[in-house]
Amino acid sequence: MNAEQYLTGESKHVEYKLTIPKQSINYTKTVVAFANCQGGHIIFGVENNTWQVKGIPEDQVFVIKDAIANAITDSCEPMILPDISLRDYQGRTIIDVAIQPGMQRPYYIKSLGRDQGTFVRIAGTTRQADEATIKELMFEGSNRSFDKAPCLGLTITDESVDRLCERMTDIAKGNANSGENVKPVTRRQLLSWGVLIERDGELLPTNAYAILTGNEAVRSIVQCGVFKGNTKAVFVDRRQFTGPAWELIEQAYQYVLRNIHLGAQFDGVYRHDVYEIPPDAIRELIVNAIVHRSYIDHSSIQVAVYDNRLEITSPGRLPMGQTIERMKEGYSKIRNEALASAFEYMGYIEHWGSGIPRIIEEVTAAGLEEPEFLGGDTDLRINIYRNTQDVVLGEVLSDDGNSGSDVAKTDVSRQEIDPDVGITTGLRRETDSDVGITTGLRRETDSGGETVTNDEVQTTYQQRTSILDALRIRHELGIKDIIEVLGVQERQAQRIIRSMADSGLVRRVGAGRTTRYVLPDNNGDERQ
């Protein structure tokens, strides 16, 4: 590092100290944080507020240097050996304490103990590590993978293992160009991947087994939402998906496709449906989030659709040795080795490390901005920005970038008709006879034409879908349940559910305060 780079300010890799503090813990905890993360430099002789280089008095340089070295080696566990050097900047001497990323994690302040003395570096600050982060560091330090560890409390049978093998084989054949060439998954294969382990002649499931089968012994949830505007202030719809890992991929993927624009391009007389964001890139991002997230962190994967972007957030800090820059270049650092092997077999992963570069290539080839990668300290967030200027409802761009004909304009839609919800979500569609709604520029009613925006239609579509999904799980809902599901006021909830009852999408049971709503084929009893 050149001396001039010291003046660029503190960051996740650089911290300033004007002089050596009276309490060594004021800098040794940063030493620990650097060792637990990606390394860094503590620069003594620079003001942290003004970034001005004041220097260390010449008669104190070597005394301070020795004191720093002794404090670090005596205070940190396991032992950290810093690289301390003296540097000259404009006639002033500064002390550079360089800390390399450690391999024996977690590192901690000996006097505080591991639980209280472990620190990490987050966005230019040193923070005490929480329990999940400490556990993650322990797996990194022992060169183990959490998904290969035994899943405590989970039991398996021969039948359940056979079902998993058959399901994974079916998925692999479905994703392969030639399913006949796919070899069936066997128990021996699950053992080699780490999905199963053998102890005293007995097969035991690992955390990867729980994730693959959707067992709640390991938290594996994908939260999806649509938001009006570019922040989370106003949500239009939200879903939470659980289940086997491959089902999470498909559910989240289809959710995104339902909530982004579908347009058309024309090659001569041939019409091609085109999503505003390449579907392959969307699927790849979701697969990456599920395969590479930290399952020690109990947070959920979040998939959010805003007016200006698709945002996917994966829980957990980047694994040891990985950075956003290296990831974009195709460098692969596998956190969940068993999952990665299983997903590669099933055809969700082509080559380790190739996913992110391929996403960038597909997105930019579609005329969108290069995806934005944020975080890495506590989670990884990836944004794909939507082209709100060139792709709009009611207009389809031809290959040359010019607007298509009036007929072509009708081809842009959020979604084709959903008979279960009773709403058509394309532009300038025919009126749905059940609800009397057209989701294009105008809505035809018995009283005449009424202007309606596509946002209004999409909101109604999502609200009805949310209620129907909740009914499939709970079997019946009261008005308070509907308020909770939709996150709206009682009057709006009453209006929505009455409309659904009037159109036959739900059935009203009871009266007054005891009114409940069920699906039309449900007589109010628990489904068998």
Residue pairs with C-beta under 8 A, 6 or more apart in sequence:
1 41
1 96
1 98
3 87
3 88
3 89
3 94
4 89
6 14
6 16
6 43
6 46
6 53
6 89
6 94
7 46
7 51
7 53
8 14
8 51
9 51
10 16
10 48
10 124
11 124
12 37
12 38
12 40
12 121
12 122
12 123
12 124
12 377
13 34
13 38
13 39
13 40
13 41
13 121
14 40
14 41
14 43
15 27
15 30
15 40
15 41
15 42
15 43
15 48
15 126
16 42
16 43
16 46
16 47
16 48
16 51
17 26
17 27
17 42
17 43
17 44
17 45
17 46
17 48
18 44
18 45
18 46
18 47
18 48
18 54
19 44
19 45
19 56
19 64
20 27
20 44
20 64
20 67
20 68
21 27
24 67
24 71
24 75
25 75
25 109
25 111
27 42
27 68
27 71
27 97
28 71
28 72
28 75
28 76
28 109
29 109
29 117
29 119
29 126
30 40
30 42
30 119
30 121
30 126
31 42
31 72
31 76
31 80
31 82
31 97
31 99
32 76
32 80
32 107
32 108
32 109
32 117
32 118
32 119
33 40
33 119
33 120
33 121
33 126
33 127
34 40
34 42
34 99
34 101
34 121
35 76
35 80
35 99
35 100
35 101
35 102
35 105
35 107
36 102
36 105
36 106
36 107
36 118
36 119
36 120
36 121
36 129
36 137
37 101
37 120
37 121
37 317
37 377
38 101
38 121
38 323
39 98
39 99
39 100
39 101
40 98
40 99
40 121
41 96
41 97
41 98
41 99
42 96
42 97
42 99
43 94
43 95
43 96
43 97
44 56
44 64
44 68
44 94
44 95
44 97
45 53
45 54
45 55
45 56
45 92
45 93
45 94
45 95
46 52
46 53
46 54
46 94
47 54
53 89
53 90
53 92
53 94
54 92
55 89
55 91
55 92
55 93
55 94
56 64
56 92
56 93
56 94
56 95
58 93
61 86
61 93
61 95
64 95
65 84
65 86
65 95
68 82
68 84
68 95
68 97
69 82
69 84
72 80
72 82
72 97
73 79
73 80
73 81
74 110
75 109
75 110
75 111
76 107
76 108
76 109
76 110
77 107
77 108
77 109
77 110
77 114
78 102
78 104
78 107
80 99
80 102
80 107
82 97
82 98
82 99
83 97
83 98
83 99
83 100
84 95
84 96
84 97
84 98
85 95
85 96
85 98
86 93
86 94
86 95
86 96
87 93
87 94
87 95
87 96
88 94
101 320
101 321
102 141
103 141
104 141
105 137
105 138
105 140
105 141
105 320
106 114
106 118
106 129
106 134
106 137
106 138
106 141
107 118
108 114
108 117
108 118
108 119
109 117
109 119
110 117
111 117
114 134
115 131
115 134
116 128
118 128
118 129
118 133
118 134
118 137
119 126
119 127
119 128
119 129
120 126
120 127
120 129
120 133
120 317
120 377
121 127
121 377
122 377
122 378
123 377
129 137
132 294
132 296
132 297
132 298
133 317
135 146
135 296
136 146
136 294
136 296
136 297
136 316
136 317
139 145
139 146
139 149
139 296
140 319
140 320
145 194
145 334
145 335
145 336
145 337
145 338
146 207
146 294
146 295
146 296
146 335
146 336
147 194
147 206
147 207
147 208
147 211
147 295
147 336
147 337
147 338
147 339
148 194
148 197
148 206
148 207
148 208
148 337
148 338
149 206
149 207
150 197
150 199
150 204
150 205
150 206
150 207
151 204
151 205
151 206
151 207
151 209
151 210
151 215
151 217
151 218
152 217
153 217
154 205
154 209
154 210
154 215
154 217
155 205
156 196
156 203
156 204
156 205
156 209
160 213
161 187
161 190
161 196
161 203
164 185
164 190
164 195
164 209
164 212
164 213
165 184
165 185
165 186
165 187
165 189
165 190
166 184
166 185
167 244
168 185
168 212
168 342
168 345
168 346
169 182
169 184
169 185
171 246
171 346
171 347
172 179
172 182
172 185
172 345
172 346
172 347
173 179
173 182
174 347
175 346
175 347
175 348
176 182
176 347
185 345
187 196
187 203
189 345
190 196
190 209
191 197
191 198
191 203
193 208
193 337
193 338
193 341
193 342
193 345
194 206
194 208
194 337
194 338
194 341
195 205
195 206
195 208
195 209
195 212
195 338
195 342
196 203
196 204
196 205
196 206
196 209
197 203
197 204
197 206
198 204
206 338
207 217
207 218
207 295
208 336
208 338
208 339
208 342
209 215
210 217
210 218
210 220
211 218
211 220
211 245
211 295
211 336
211 339
212 244
212 245
212 246
212 339
212 342
213 244
214 220
214 242
214 243
214 244
214 245
214 247
214 248
216 242
218 295
219 295
219 298
219 300
220 242
220 245
220 248
220 290
220 295
221 240
221 241
221 242
221 300
221 301
222 240
222 241
222 242
222 248
222 251
222 252
222 286
222 289
222 290
222 300
222 301
222 302
222 303
223 238
223 239
223 240
223 241
223 300
223 301
223 302
223 303
224 238
224 239
224 240
224 241
224 251
224 252
224 255
224 256
224 302
224 303
224 304
224 305
225 232
225 235
225 236
225 237
225 238
225 239
225 302
225 303
225 304
225 305
226 235
226 236
226 237
226 238
226 259
226 304
226 305
226 458
226 462
227 233
227 234
227 235
227 236
227 304
227 305
227 306
227 307
228 234
228 235
228 236
228 307
228 455
229 306
229 307
230 306
230 307
230 308
230 309
231 306
232 304
235 487
236 455
236 458
236 459
236 462
237 259
237 459
237 462
237 463
237 465
237 466
238 466
238 487
239 251
239 255
239 466
239 469
240 300
241 247
241 248
241 251
241 252
241 255
242 248
243 251
245 290
245 339
245 343
246 346
246 348
248 286
248 290
248 301
249 283
249 286
249 287
249 290
249 348
252 286
252 301
252 303
253 279
253 282
253 283
253 286
255 303
256 277
256 282
256 286
256 303
256 305
256 310
257 275
257 279
257 282
258 414
258 415
259 305
259 414
259 458
259 462
260 275
260 276
260 277
260 305
260 310
260 386
260 414
261 275
261 276
261 386
261 391
261 392
261 393
261 412
261 413
261 414
262 273
262 274
262 275
262 276
262 412
262 413
262 414
262 415
263 273
263 274
263 275
263 276
263 391
263 395
263 396
263 397
263 411
263 412
264 271
264 272
264 273
264 274
264 396
264 404
264 408
264 411
264 412
265 271
265 272
265 274
265 396
265 397
265 398
265 399
266 272
266 398
266 399
266 404
266 408
267 399
271 411
273 411
276 386
276 387
276 391
277 310
277 363
277 366
277 368
277 384
277 386
278 362
278 363
278 365
278 366
280 358
280 362
281 358
281 359
281 362
281 363
281 371
281 384
282 310
282 384
284 355
284 358
284 359
285 312
285 359
285 382
285 384
286 301
286 303
286 312
287 343
287 348
287 349
287 355
288 314
288 355
288 356
289 301
289 312
289 313
289 314
290 301
290 339
291 336
291 339
291 340
291 343
291 348
291 349
292 314
292 334
292 335
292 336
292 340
293 301
293 314
293 315
293 316
293 335
293 336
294 315
294 316
294 317
294 335
295 336
296 316
297 315
297 316
297 379
298 315
299 315
299 379
300 315
301 312
301 313
301 314
301 315
302 311
302 312
302 313
303 310
303 311
303 312
304 310
304 311
304 312
304 313
305 311
307 386
307 388
308 385
308 386
308 388
309 383
309 384
309 385
309 386
310 383
310 384
310 386
311 381
311 382
311 383
312 381
312 382
313 375
313 379
313 380
313 381
313 382
314 379
314 380
314 381
314 382
315 379
316 335
316 378
316 379
316 380
317 376
317 377
317 378
317 379
318 324
318 327
318 333
318 376
318 380
319 333
319 334
319 335
320 333
321 333
322 331
322 333
323 376
324 373
324 376
324 380
326 333
327 333
327 356
327 373
328 356
328 357
328 360
328 373
329 357
330 353
330 354
330 356
330 357
331 353
332 352
332 353
334 340
334 352
340 349
340 352
343 349
344 350
344 352
349 355
359 371
360 370
360 371
363 369
363 370
363 371
363 384
364 370
367 387
367 390
368 384
368 385
368 386
368 387
369 385
371 382
371 383
371 384
372 382
372 383
372 384
372 385
373 380
373 381
373 382
374 380
374 381
374 382
374 383
375 381
390 397
390 401
391 397
391 412
392 412
393 412
393 413
393 414
393 427
393 454
394 409
394 412
394 427
394 428
394 440
394 441
395 403
395 404
395 409
395 412
396 403
396 404
396 408
396 409
396 411
396 412
397 403
397 404
398 404
398 408
403 409
404 411
409 427
409 428
410 426
410 427
410 428
410 440
412 426
412 427
413 425
413 426
413 427
413 429
414 425
414 426
414 454
414 458
414 461
415 425
415 426
415 461
416 424
416 425
416 426
417 423
417 424
417 425
417 426
417 429
417 432
418 424
418 425
418 461
418 465
420 465
420 468
420 505
421 461
421 464
421 465
421 468
421 505
422 432
422 434
422 435
422 437
422 464
422 500
422 503
422 505
423 432
423 435
423 437
423 439
423 457
423 460
423 461
423 464
424 430
424 432
424 437
424 438
424 439
425 439
425 457
425 458
425 461
426 439
426 440
427 439
427 440
427 441
427 454
428 438
428 440
428 441
429 438
429 439
429 440
430 438
431 437
431 438
431 443
431 444
432 438
434 503
434 504
435 499
435 503
436 443
436 444
436 445
436 446
437 443
437 452
437 457
437 460
438 444
438 452
439 452
439 454
439 457
439 458
439 461
440 454
441 451
441 452
442 449
442 450
442 451
442 452
443 449
443 450
443 451
443 452
444 450
460 496
463 486
463 488
463 496
464 496
464 500
464 505
466 485
466 486
467 477
467 482
467 485
467 486
467 496
467 497
467 500
467 506
467 517
468 505
468 506
468 519
470 477
470 481
470 485
471 477
471 506
471 517
471 518
471 519
471 522
472 519
474 481
475 518
475 519
475 522
475 526
475 527
476 509
476 516
476 517
476 518
476 522
476 524
477 485
477 516
477 517
478 515
478 516
478 517
479 490
479 493
479 494
479 497
479 515
482 493
482 496
482 497
482 517
483 489
483 490
483 493
486 492
486 493
486 496
488 496
497 506
497 517
500 506
500 517
501 507
501 508
501 517
504 520
505 520
506 517
506 518
506 519
506 520
507 517
507 518
507 519
507 520
507 522
508 515
508 516
508 517
509 515
509 516
509 517
509 518
509 524
510 516
516 524
518 524
